[in-house]
Amino acid sequence: ADRLNPIRSMQLATLLDEQFTDLRSRFGGRTVGGSVFLQAVDADGQIQGVVEIGVTQSMKWGFEQFGVPVRDERPYLANLSVRPGARRQGIGRALVQACEELVQNSWGFDELILQVEDTNQQARKLYRDLGYVDLYTDATGRKYELSGMSIKNVRINKVTLRKPLAPSSATVKNPLNSLAAMWTQLSLSTQG
């Protein structure tokens, strides 16, 4: 908390509470096998990027109209973030590709789903370049913005994207079983 600005401290505390509420709502009984957060670290051990990957049952229906089969479980990618000073160095791409490898080779899935704000053109370009295809736009998305003296809950459009992955012979669908192997693969160097 910021001791110099009590209003800012209240904003950040409220935002943190909202984030925990969001995580509880998303993972409260709907996530199968938990979720995994992968991080990319530089040679000095500093975190340069993170991403969440998990399996959910909440995206079972609704994709068939786009030619996507109905499934009881779907792997998803969420919360990809790269430090501003480390962007445009391939870290985001490496994190997404690590997620794809984990989903395909360790968990045995043949697809990956994600959502991104429609105004985040840089992220959308990255996903398109990696082979993700827009499925639909959800106009009911929400996010929080710190604005002046208040926190605003604003409406956003989220685009749902999907990438089919080549089938794998893996049948283990437990994120925690393969976490240790992935951890060493994500030690990235942002130097030259």
N, C-alpha and C positions, 0 to 999 in steps of 0.2 A: 504494500500500500504506500501511496505517496503521502508522506507526513507534511509536505509543504502545501498541498492543495487538497483539503478535505472533500471538496465536491468531486474532484477527479478520483479520489480514493473510493468514494461511494459508487461512482460510475463503474470503475473497474471491478469492485466487489459484486455489483449487480450483474455485470457482464459475465464474470466467472460463474456466478450462481446459475445464470441462464445456460451457459455452456454445459455445466454439469447436468442440468435438467434435460438438455437436449441429448447428451450421451446416455443418460438413464432411459429416456424414452426410446432411443434407437436400439439400445442393447438390452433392455429389460425383458428378457425372455424371447426376443425375436432373433437374436443372433445365434447361429449354430456353431458351437466350438470356439466361441470368443473371437476377438479380433487381435490383430498384431500390428504394432507400430514399428516400421522400419526407419532407420536413420542413416543418413550419409554423413560421414565424418571426414575431415581433412587430415593431413599428416600430423597436425598438432592435436588431434582429438576433438576439435571443435565441430559441433553439429552444424552442417551446412544445409541440410534438408531432411524432411520427414514425410512419411506417408502412412496411411492406415489401410489395412486390407482385412477383409473378413468375409463371412458367409452369412447370408440372411435368408429368411423365409418371407420377408415382406414384399419381395418383387416376384411373387409366384405367378400372378395373373396379369393380363393386360398387354403382354408383348406379342401374343399370337397374331394380332392384327398387323404386325410388322414382319411376319414370317419367322418369328423367334419362338421356339417351342416352350410350352408350359413346363416349368421345373419346380420341384419342391424347395430346392435350395439354389441360390445364386451367389457367386463371389462378387464382391464389390470393392472398388477402390475409392477412398475418400481422403479429404484433408491433405492433399499434396501441397507442400509448402517448401520453398527454397529461400534462404536468406537473400535479401535484395542485392547485396554485394557479391553474391555467388551465382547469380542468375546468368543465363546464356552461356553456361559452361558445360552443359550436358548432364547436370545433376538430376534435374527433374526427369529427363529421359531415362537415365540409369535407374532411378527409383521405380518408375512405371514398368520398365522392362524386368526389374527384379520381382515386382509383384506378379507380372505375367508368368514368369518362370515358376514362381512358387505355386500359383494357382494351377498351372498346367502340369508341372512335373511332380509336385509333392502332394497336392490336394486332389488331382485327377479331374479337374473341370476343363471344359472346352470353350469357355467364354469369360469375359470380364465386363462388368457394368460400372458406370460412374456417372456422376452428375456434375455439371459446372455451370456457373452463372453465364447467361447468354452474352453479357457485356464483357466477359473476360476473354477477349480475342486472342491474347497470347497463349493462354492455356488451351483454348479450343484448337488453335493451329498446331500445338504440340500433339494433342490427341489425334487430330486428323492425320498428321504426318506419321504417327505410329499405327495408323490403320483403324482407328475408332470411327464409327459411323453414327450420326445423329439418328435417334429413334423418334423422339418427341420432345416438346417443350411443355414444362409444367409452370403455369402462371401463378401458382399458389405458394411459391417459395418465400421464405422469410430470412432476413439476416439482421444483425444488430450493427448500428453505426454510432460511433461516438461523435456527437455534434455539439460543440459549444458546451452548454451546461447540462445537457441531457443525453440519454441513450435512446436512440430511435430504433424501433422495430419496423423495418421497411420491407415492403413487398419486392420480390425479385422474380425473374424468370429463370428457371433451371432447365438446362438441356440435358436429357438423358442420352448417353452414348453407350455403345456396345462394340466389343471387338470379339469376333469368333477366334478361338485358338485351336491349333491342331490337337486332335484327340491324343491323350497320353495313356499309357498303360498303368499309371499310378492310380491306386484306389484309396489311399489314405486321405481322408477329408478332415484332418484335424490340424489347424494352423499351428498349434503349439509343438507338434512333433517335428516340424522342419524349421523352426525358428533359429536354432543354434547354427545350422548349416548356412542359412541365409545371412546371419549376422556378419560372418567373416567376409562374405562377398560384397557387402555394402560399405566397406572401408574405402572410400574414394579419396583421391588426391585432387585438389583443385589447382595444384601448381603445375605449370607448364608442360 
